[in-house]
Amino acid sequence: QAEQSIDAKTFQNIDAQLHRTIAEAAGNSLLLALYESIHANRYGAIWGRLRDLLLTETQMKLYTQQHREIVNAISERDSRNSYEFMLRHLKSVEENIFQEC
């Protein structure tokens, strides 16, 4: 669904749904609470300005590909690749945020 050319708000909704699903599937209440805390702040004014600056079509395509890799690795119960793909995704997000700040 996220592969088609979509607007940032739709992408964000899909992104949030995916992240929540992964956090719930982990069965770790601390991880889920951490996710909920981060998610609650994603819709604030500061995050909104960052999102408007950083969530380009190119970034959405990159994140969609990374999400696909993560989901595939989880589906295959491949913990090593799940970890590696998640780490790569987090580094991409971090780099994207700090290159603009």
C-alpha positions, 0 to 999 in steps of 0.5 A: 500500500505504501508503494504508490505515490502517496502524501506524507500524512497517509505514509505516516499513518501506514508507518505508525500502524507498522511500527505499532504492529511490530511493537505489539508482536514483540510481546514486550510491554516496555517496548510497546510503552516506549513506542506509544510515548514516541508515537504521541509526540510524533504529532506535536508541533516540533515533529510536524515541522521536522516531518514537513522538512524531512519526509520527502518522496525519496525518503518515503520510498527508502523507508518503505523498502526498509520496512519491507526488508524488516517485515520479510525478515520477521516473517522468515523468523530471521532474527539476525537480518531483522536486527540488521535491517531495523538498525539500518532503518534507524540509522537512516532516520537518524541521518535524515534528521540530523542532516537537516538540523 
